[in-house]
């Protein structure tokens, strides 16, 4: 695991970030590990969070499309005085 100091984080941020793309990076202060820098994907995997997938409208089922449009319609008419 790569290791950098807090000073390195300030002075060599590009190098620290590049190292984080290859795996977790220890950030130390006075020789003691204080932080671990991860990519968002690494963090999500660690926490068992599945990545959200974006869908194109033409990939939705008829039911999913109707549900989505109902939600958009509800948001569009929130606080609309003509609905009273």
C-alpha positions in Angstrom: 0.0 0.0 0.0 1.3 3.4 -0.9 1.9 5.8 1.9 2.2 9.6 1.9 2.4 12.3 4.6 -0.1 15.1 5.1 2.6 17.4 3.7 2.9 15.2 0.7 -0.9 15.4 0.2 -0.5 19.2 0.0 2.6 19.3 -2.1 2.2 16.2 -4.3 -1.5 15.9 -4.6 -1.4 14.7 -8.2 1.0 11.9 -7.2 -1.1 10.9 -4.2 -4.3 10.8 -6.3 -2.6 8.8 -9.0 -1.5 6.3 -6.4 -5.1 6.0 -5.1 -6.2 4.8 -8.5 -4.0 1.7 -8.0 -5.3 1.0 -4.5 -5.8 2.5 -1.0 -3.2 5.1 0.1 -2.2 5.6 3.7 -1.9 9.3 4.7 0.3 9.7 7.8 1.0 12.4 10.3 4.1 12.2 12.5 4.6 8.6 11.3 1.2 7.4 12.3 -1.6 6.5 9.8 -4.4 9.0 10.1 -6.4 8.6 6.9 -6.8 6.2 4.0 -7.6 7.6 0.6 -9.7 5.4 -1.7 -11.5 5.9 -5.0 -15.3 6.0 -4.8 -15.5 2.6 -6.4 -13.1 1.1 -3.9 -15.1 2.6 -1.0 -18.4 1.3 -2.4 -17.0 -2.2 -2.9 -15.7 -2.1 0.7 -19.1 -1.2 2.0 -21.0 -3.6 -0.3 -22.7 -0.7 -2.2 -23.6 -1.7 -5.7 -22.9 1.0 -8.3 -26.1 2.6 -9.7 -26.6 2.1 -13.3 -28.1 4.8 -15.6 -30.7 3.7 -18.1 -31.7 5.1 -21.4 -35.4 5.8 -21.8 -35.6 3.2 -24.6 -34.3 0.6 -22.3 -37.2 1.0 -19.8 -40.2 -1.3 -19.8 -43.6 0.3 -20.4 -44.4 0.0 -16.7 -41.0 1.6 -15.7 -41.5 4.4 -18.1 -45.1 5.1 -16.8 -43.8 5.1 -13.2 -41.0 7.5 -14.1 -43.3 9.9 -15.9 -45.8 9.9 -13.0 -42.9 10.9 -10.7 -41.8 13.7 -13.0 -45.4 14.9 -13.3 -45.8 15.0 -9.5 -42.6 17.0 -9.1 -43.5 19.4 -11.9 -46.9 20.1 -10.2 -45.6 20.4 -6.7 -46.9 23.7 -5.3 -48.7 24.5 -8.5 -51.7 26.7 -7.5 -53.7 25.4 -10.5 -53.8 22.0 -8.7 -55.8 23.4 -5.8 
